[in-house]
Amino acid sequence: MELAWLKLIALVLIIEGIGPFLFPNKWRNYLIQMAQMPAQQMRIIGGFLLLIGTIILWLN
């Protein structure tokens, strides 16, 4: 079971690293836009992503 968690974390790190590696300038602009976003809007987006991820995991 522990190996599965390590693989999951590795996969998340790989996916998260694709944007800054391939498109560093676009990624920087994206982060600047995120930093200027209201906290409530970020919370809604985060909740939506959590919900979608949970549904995908539940369906598999």
C-alpha positions as CSV (number, residue, x, y, z in Angstrom):
1,M,0.0,0.0,0.0
2,E,2.8,2.4,0.8
3,L,4.3,1.9,-2.7
4,A,1.0,2.9,-4.2
5,W,1.1,6.2,-2.3
6,L,4.7,6.9,-3.5
7,K,3.6,6.2,-7.1
8,L,0.6,8.6,-6.7
9,I,2.8,11.3,-5.3
10,A,5.4,10.8,-8.1
11,L,2.6,11.1,-10.7
12,V,1.3,14.3,-9.2
13,L,4.8,15.8,-9.2
14,I,5.3,14.8,-12.8
15,I,2.0,16.3,-13.9
16,E,2.7,19.5,-11.8
17,G,6.1,19.8,-13.4
18,I,5.0,19.7,-17.0
19,G,3.7,23.3,-17.1
20,P,6.7,25.1,-15.7
21,F,9.1,22.9,-17.7
22,L,7.5,23.3,-21.1
23,F,6.0,26.8,-20.8
24,P,7.9,28.8,-18.1
25,N,6.7,32.2,-19.2
26,K,3.1,31.2,-19.6
27,W,3.3,29.4,-16.2
28,R,4.6,32.6,-14.5
29,N,1.8,34.7,-16.0
30,Y,-0.7,32.1,-14.8
31,L,0.7,32.2,-11.3
32,I,0.5,36.0,-11.3
33,Q,-3.1,35.9,-12.3
34,M,-3.8,33.3,-9.6
35,A,-2.2,35.5,-6.9
36,Q,-4.5,38.4,-7.9
37,M,-7.6,36.2,-7.7
38,P,-10.0,36.7,-4.7
39,A,-9.7,34.0,-2.1
40,Q,-13.3,33.0,-2.5
41,Q,-12.9,32.4,-6.2
42,M,-9.8,30.3,-5.5
43,R,-11.7,28.3,-2.9
44,I,-14.5,27.6,-5.4
45,I,-12.1,26.4,-8.0
46,G,-10.2,24.2,-5.4
47,G,-13.5,22.7,-4.3
48,F,-14.5,22.0,-7.8
49,L,-11.2,20.3,-8.5
50,L,-11.5,18.2,-5.3
51,L,-15.0,17.2,-6.3
52,I,-14.0,16.1,-9.8
53,G,-11.0,14.2,-8.5
54,T,-13.2,12.4,-5.9
55,I,-15.8,11.5,-8.5
56,I,-13.1,10.1,-10.8
57,L,-11.6,8.0,-8.0
58,W,-15.0,6.8,-6.9
59,L,-15.9,5.7,-10.4
60,N,-12.8,3.6,-10.8
